[in-house]
């Protein structure tokens, strides 16, 4: 599925190519931060009583999978996904 028309996508790629590497990196970091913040907000909305530690565990499950979260934290809530 593509939700961006050809000319718009071409222009977007042109703008990316015009950026300095540090600008592209800064943009990637900002987008990654936003995605992480949205994921945390979603976890907190679904689990309002979750402690900060539980939110970290649930975020780890979401980003890296249950096996990684279990290796890092040991105890992972059954409903974490």
Secondary structure by P-SEA (a helix, b strand, c coil): cccccaaaaaaaaaaaaaccaaaaaaaaaaaaaaaaaaaaaaaaaacccccaaaaaaaaaaacccaaaaaaaccccccccc
